[in-house]
Amino acid sequence: MLVQASQGQSGSAHVVVLGNEKGGSGKSTSALHIAVALMKAGQRVATIDLDCRQQSFTRYIANRSAWARRTGLDLEIPVHYCVKLGETMQIADNENSEFQQFMEAVSAIERAFDFIVIDTPGSDSYLMRLAHSMADTLVTPINDSFLDFDVLGTVDPATYSVTGESHYAEMVRDVRRKRRQLDGATTDWIVVRNRLSMIGSRNKQLVADSLKDLSLRLGFRSIDGFAERVVYREFFPRGLTALDDIDEATLGTRPSMGHVTAREEVTSLLRQLKLPLDERGRRRAANRAEWFTQVDKPLEVHDIIGDTHQRLSLDQRRPTRLYHRHFEGTAVGGGMRHRLVGAVETEGGDLEMIEVDQA
């Protein structure tokens, strides 16, 4: 689903920022889909919501946690931080409070996670600009119309040819230039066309042509995002994504072809983002997938006996996660002995077999 060259060795998380000064473009929806996709790929993901007032991203994740508890589903939930809105009468004091919260969150997670996904407000602010300056990947969702295109560029009303750059595009160009001057790093800027019509239209083609023209001026990539589908609006109350299991237990309703096609377009979008996956995360995902394929299969004798070097007890390890299944042995010494056979995910990301005898 996510393909890219290996991540740099700086030890800091790759920062993905969702930014656009116009609200309602799908930033929060895109942010959670990116975070969940990365977690399904075995990456360690933390998220930050900088939209202090609206907090749609925070509520989306809270809804996901609540639905997981209610249904007992094992949904991927990132470590999340939300910057609280400053409440004093002084703008400077409010900005300082919000800045301190943001910096404390970043300091706590930047070296403990592979990715940080940041959702920004649909307005110009100090924190929004700061987040943009930190972005390794900047994702700008826009609805597929010239009304949304206006935050990026201006067009001639007769020919629809691009005549200039708008305020948001100028801000992004400025922070990208400063970032390059500061540490030599470049920001991969991707403009994502959301709410795409599922049928061809003159407007759709004109917006595509204008984005192509503007991308040559500003150095961004333009890709197709989410079509106009009801299922995306239905996901929010339960905190779900198109990448979660498409079944009635997960969705809380019967799945439809809309869920299947939504997954296909989300998968295509994430592939085009080309985010740099950490190789250890890939191994974690592969190990988990292999383990879960074996959970419901009958245990073999060699799985239970095993090599003596693999007979581990829980107090010998420092597991980050435990996967297990229960085996009831035969009568031993006049009594019944139970054995827990499972696996621990170690700090290095590998899964190792464990066997724990219980009389």
C-alpha positions as CSV (number, residue, x, y, z in Angstrom):
1,M,0.0,0.0,0.0
2,L,2.8,2.4,0.9
3,V,6.0,2.3,-1.1
4,Q,9.0,4.5,-0.9
5,A,12.8,4.4,-0.4
6,S,14.0,3.7,3.1
7,Q,13.8,6.5,5.7
8,G,16.8,8.6,6.6
9,Q,18.9,7.7,9.6
10,S,18.5,11.0,11.5
11,G,16.5,9.3,14.2
12,S,13.7,11.8,14.0
13,A,10.1,11.1,12.9
14,H,9.0,11.9,9.4
15,V,6.5,14.8,9.7
16,V,3.3,14.7,7.6
17,V,1.3,17.9,7.7
18,L,-2.2,18.4,6.4
19,G,-2.6,22.0,5.5
20,N,-5.0,24.3,3.7
21,E,-6.4,27.7,4.8
22,K,-9.9,26.7,3.6
23,G,-12.0,24.5,5.8
24,G,-14.1,21.6,4.6
25,S,-11.5,20.2,2.3
26,G,-11.0,16.9,4.0
27,K,-7.9,17.5,6.0
28,S,-9.0,15.6,9.1
29,T,-10.4,12.7,7.1
30,S,-7.2,12.5,5.1
31,A,-5.1,12.7,8.3
32,L,-6.7,9.7,10.0
33,H,-6.6,7.6,6.8
34,I,-2.9,8.4,6.5
35,A,-2.2,7.6,10.2
36,V,-4.2,4.3,10.1
37,A,-2.5,3.2,6.8
38,L,0.9,3.8,8.4
39,M,0.0,1.9,11.5
40,K,-1.3,-1.0,9.4
41,A,2.1,-1.0,7.7
42,G,3.7,-1.5,11.1
43,Q,4.9,2.1,11.6
44,R,4.8,3.8,15.0
45,V,2.5,6.8,14.5
46,A,1.7,9.8,16.7
47,T,-0.8,12.5,15.8
48,I,-1.2,16.2,16.7
49,D,-4.3,18.4,16.3
50,L,-3.5,22.1,15.9
51,D,-7.0,23.1,15.2
52,C,-7.6,24.3,18.7
53,R,-11.2,25.4,18.2
54,Q,-12.7,22.9,15.8
55,Q,-10.8,19.8,16.9
56,S,-12.3,17.5,14.2
57,F,-9.2,15.3,14.1
58,T,-9.3,14.9,17.9
59,R,-13.0,14.0,17.8
60,Y,-12.4,11.6,14.9
61,I,-9.8,9.7,17.0
62,A,-12.0,9.8,20.1
63,N,-14.9,8.3,18.1
64,R,-12.6,5.5,16.9
65,S,-11.5,4.7,20.5
66,A,-15.1,4.7,21.7
67,W,-16.2,2.4,18.8
68,A,-13.3,0.0,19.5
69,R,-14.3,-0.2,23.2
70,R,-18.0,-0.7,22.3
71,T,-17.4,-3.4,19.8
72,G,-14.3,-5.1,21.1
73,L,-12.5,-4.5,17.8
74,D,-8.8,-4.2,17.7
75,L,-8.6,-0.9,15.7
76,E,-5.4,0.9,15.2
77,I,-5.3,4.1,17.4
78,P,-2.4,6.5,17.3
79,V,-0.9,8.3,20.3
80,H,-2.6,11.6,20.0
81,Y,-2.0,15.2,21.3
82,C,-4.4,18.1,21.0
83,V,-3.3,21.7,21.5
84,K,-5.8,23.5,23.7
85,L,-7.0,26.9,22.8
86,G,-5.5,29.8,24.8
87,E,-8.2,31.4,26.9
88,T,-6.6,34.7,28.1
89,M,-7.4,38.1,26.9
90,Q,-3.9,38.6,25.5
91,I,-3.2,37.2,22.1
92,A,0.6,37.0,22.8
93,D,-0.1,34.9,26.0
94,N,-2.5,32.6,24.1
95,E,0.1,32.1,21.3
96,N,2.8,31.3,23.8
97,S,0.6,28.8,25.6
98,E,-0.3,27.0,22.4
99,F,3.3,27.1,21.2
100,Q,4.5,25.5,24.4
101,Q,2.0,22.7,24.2
102,F,3.0,22.0,20.6
103,M,6.7,22.0,21.4
104,E,6.2,19.7,24.4
105,A,4.2,17.3,22.2
106,V,6.8,17.2,19.5
107,S,9.7,16.8,21.9
108,A,7.9,13.9,23.5
109,I,7.3,11.9,20.3
110,E,9.8,13.0,17.6
111,R,12.4,10.3,18.4
112,A,10.0,7.6,19.7
113,F,7.9,7.3,16.6
114,D,8.4,6.8,12.9
115,F,5.8,9.3,11.8
116,I,4.0,12.4,13.2
117,V,0.8,13.3,11.4
118,I,-0.3,16.9,12.1
119,D,-3.7,18.4,11.2
120,T,-3.7,22.2,10.9
121,P,-6.6,24.7,11.1
122,G,-8.3,26.2,8.1
123,S,-6.9,29.6,8.8
124,D,-3.6,31.4,8.9
125,S,-2.0,31.3,12.4
126,Y,1.4,31.2,14.0
127,L,1.2,27.5,14.8
128,M,-0.1,26.6,11.3
129,R,2.9,28.3,9.7
130,L,5.3,26.6,12.2
131,A,3.9,23.2,11.4
132,H,4.3,23.9,7.7
133,S,7.9,24.8,8.2
134,M,8.5,21.4,9.9
135,A,6.8,19.3,7.2
136,D,8.7,16.6,5.4
137,T,5.6,15.8,3.5
138,L,2.9,18.5,3.1
139,V,-0.5,17.3,2.0
140,T,-3.0,20.0,0.8
141,P,-6.5,18.6,0.1
142,I,-8.7,20.8,-1.9
143,N,-12.3,20.3,-3.2
144,D,-12.3,19.9,-6.9
145,S,-13.6,23.4,-7.8
146,F,-12.2,26.8,-8.6
147,L,-13.6,28.1,-5.3
148,D,-11.0,25.9,-3.5
149,F,-8.4,26.4,-6.2
150,D,-8.4,30.1,-5.2
151,V,-6.3,29.5,-2.1
152,L,-3.5,28.3,-4.4
153,G,-3.8,30.5,-7.5
154,T,-5.8,32.9,-9.6
155,V,-7.1,32.2,-13.1
156,D,-8.2,34.3,-16.1
157,P,-12.1,34.2,-16.2
158,A,-12.2,33.9,-19.9
159,T,-9.4,31.3,-20.6
160,Y,-9.0,29.7,-17.1
161,S,-5.3,30.0,-17.5
162,V,-3.3,30.6,-14.3
163,T,-2.4,34.3,-13.8
164,G,-0.8,34.2,-10.3
165,E,-0.3,32.6,-6.9
166,S,-2.6,33.1,-4.0
167,H,-1.9,33.8,-0.3
168,Y,-1.6,30.2,0.9
169,A,0.7,29.1,-2.0
170,E,2.9,32.1,-1.3
171,M,3.1,31.2,2.4
172,V,4.0,27.6,1.5
173,R,6.7,28.7,-1.0
174,D,8.2,31.0,1.7
175,V,8.4,28.3,4.4
176,R,9.8,25.7,2.0
177,R,12.5,28.1,1.0
178,K,13.4,28.9,4.6
179,R,13.4,25.2,5.5
180,R,15.8,24.5,2.7
181,Q,18.1,27.4,3.8
182,L,18.0,26.2,7.4
183,D,18.9,22.5,7.1
184,G,19.0,21.7,3.4
185,A,15.8,19.6,3.7
186,T,13.1,19.7,1.1
187,T,9.4,19.4,1.6
188,D,7.4,17.1,-0.7
189,W,4.3,19.1,-1.4
190,I,1.2,17.2,-2.7
191,V,-2.1,18.8,-3.6
192,V,-4.9,16.2,-3.3
193,R,-8.1,16.7,-5.3
194,N,-11.0,15.7,-3.0
195,R,-14.8,15.3,-3.7
196,L,-14.1,14.4,-7.2
197,S,-17.1,13.8,-9.4
198,M,-17.5,10.2,-10.5
199,I,-18.4,11.4,-14.0
200,G,-16.4,13.5,-16.4
201,S,-17.1,17.2,-16.6
202,R,-15.7,20.4,-18.1
203,N,-15.0,21.8,-14.7
204,K,-13.1,18.7,-13.6
205,Q,-10.8,19.0,-16.7
206,L,-10.3,22.7,-16.3
207,V,-9.3,22.3,-12.6
208,A,-6.9,19.5,-13.6
209,D,-5.3,21.7,-16.3
210,S,-5.0,24.6,-13.9
211,L,-3.4,22.5,-11.2
212,K,-0.9,21.1,-13.7
213,D,0.1,24.6,-14.8
214,L,0.4,25.9,-11.2
215,S,2.4,22.8,-10.1
216,L,5.1,23.7,-12.6
217,R,5.4,27.2,-11.0
218,L,5.3,26.1,-7.4
219,G,6.8,22.6,-7.4
220,F,4.0,20.5,-6.0
221,R,2.5,17.1,-7.1
222,S,-1.2,16.9,-7.9
223,I,-3.0,13.6,-7.3
224,D,-6.5,12.4,-7.1
225,G,-8.0,11.9,-3.6
226,F,-11.5,11.0,-2.4
227,A,-14.5,11.0,-4.6
228,E,-17.8,12.4,-3.4
229,R,-19.1,9.4,-1.5
230,V,-21.6,9.1,1.4
231,V,-19.4,6.4,3.1
232,Y,-16.8,9.0,4.1
233,R,-19.4,11.0,6.0
234,E,-20.7,7.8,7.7
235,F,-17.2,6.9,8.9
236,F,-16.8,9.8,11.3
237,P,-19.3,9.0,14.1
238,R,-17.6,5.6,14.6
239,G,-14.1,6.8,13.8
240,L,-13.7,4.3,11.0
241,T,-11.6,4.5,7.8
242,A,-11.9,2.8,4.4
243,L,-8.9,0.7,5.4
244,D,-10.7,-1.0,8.3
245,D,-12.3,-4.5,7.8
246,I,-15.2,-4.3,5.4
247,D,-17.7,-6.4,7.4
248,E,-20.8,-5.7,9.4
249,A,-19.1,-6.2,12.8
250,T,-16.7,-3.4,12.0
251,L,-18.9,-1.0,10.1
252,G,-22.0,-1.5,12.2
253,T,-24.0,-1.9,9.0
254,R,-24.0,-4.0,5.9
255,P,-21.1,-3.2,3.6
256,S,-21.7,-1.9,0.1
257,M,-19.8,-1.5,-3.1
258,G,-19.2,2.1,-1.9
259,H,-17.0,0.8,0.9
260,V,-15.0,-1.4,-1.6
261,T,-14.5,1.4,-4.1
262,A,-13.6,3.9,-1.3
263,R,-10.9,1.5,-0.1
264,E,-9.5,1.2,-3.6
265,E,-9.2,5.0,-4.1
266,V,-7.7,5.5,-0.6
267,T,-5.2,2.8,-1.3
268,S,-4.3,4.5,-4.6
269,L,-3.9,7.9,-2.8
270,L,-1.6,6.5,-0.1
271,R,0.6,4.8,-2.7
272,Q,1.0,8.1,-4.6
273,L,2.1,9.9,-1.4
274,K,5.3,7.8,-1.4
275,L,5.8,8.0,2.3
276,P,9.2,6.6,3.6
277,L,8.5,3.4,5.6
278,D,10.8,2.3,8.3
279,E,12.1,-1.3,7.5
280,R,11.6,-2.4,11.1
281,G,8.0,-1.4,10.9
282,R,7.6,-3.5,7.7
283,R,8.9,-6.5,9.7
284,R,6.5,-5.8,12.6
285,A,3.5,-5.7,10.2
286,A,4.7,-8.9,8.5
287,N,5.2,-10.7,11.8
288,R,1.8,-9.7,13.1
289,A,0.1,-10.8,9.9
290,E,1.9,-14.1,10.0
291,W,0.9,-14.6,13.6
292,F,-2.7,-13.8,13.1
293,T,-3.0,-16.2,10.2
294,Q,-1.9,-19.0,12.6
295,V,-4.1,-18.0,15.6
296,D,-7.0,-20.2,14.7
297,K,-5.0,-23.2,13.4
298,P,-4.6,-26.3,15.5
299,L,-1.3,-26.4,17.5
300,E,1.3,-28.9,16.3
301,V,3.4,-30.9,18.7
302,H,6.6,-29.1,17.7
303,D,4.9,-25.7,18.3
304,I,4.3,-26.8,21.9
305,I,7.6,-28.7,22.7
306,G,9.9,-26.4,20.7
307,D,13.6,-25.8,21.1
308,T,14.8,-25.2,24.6
309,H,16.2,-21.9,23.5
310,Q,12.7,-20.7,22.6
311,R,11.1,-21.6,25.9
312,L,10.7,-18.1,27.4
313,S,8.8,-16.9,30.4
314,L,7.1,-13.5,30.5
315,D,9.4,-12.2,33.2
316,Q,12.4,-12.8,31.0
317,R,11.2,-10.4,28.3
318,R,10.0,-6.8,28.1
319,P,7.3,-7.2,25.6
320,T,5.7,-4.2,23.9
321,R,2.7,-6.3,22.9
322,L,1.5,-9.9,23.6
323,Y,-0.4,-12.1,21.2
324,H,-1.6,-15.4,22.6
325,R,-3.8,-18.5,22.4
326,H,-4.6,-21.1,25.0
327,F,-3.7,-24.8,24.9
328,E,-5.1,-27.3,27.3
329,G,-2.7,-30.3,27.8
330,T,-3.5,-33.8,28.9
331,A,-3.4,-35.0,32.5
332,V,0.0,-34.7,34.0
333,G,1.0,-36.2,37.3
334,G,-2.6,-36.7,38.4
335,G,-3.7,-33.2,37.5
336,M,-4.5,-31.0,34.5
337,R,-1.9,-28.6,33.2
338,H,-2.6,-25.6,31.0
339,R,-0.1,-24.0,28.7
340,L,-0.3,-20.5,27.2
341,V,1.4,-20.6,23.8
342,G,1.9,-17.2,22.2
343,A,4.3,-14.6,21.1
344,V,5.7,-11.3,22.4
345,E,6.6,-8.4,20.2
346,T,10.0,-7.2,21.5
347,E,11.3,-3.7,21.5
348,G,13.2,-4.5,18.3
349,G,10.0,-5.3,16.5
350,D,10.4,-9.0,16.3
351,L,7.9,-11.7,17.5
352,E,9.3,-14.5,19.6
353,M,7.4,-17.6,20.8
354,I,6.6,-17.9,24.5
355,E,5.3,-20.9,26.5
356,V,4.0,-20.4,30.0
357,D,3.0,-23.4,32.1
358,Q,0.0,-23.0,34.4
359,A,-0.9,-25.8,36.8
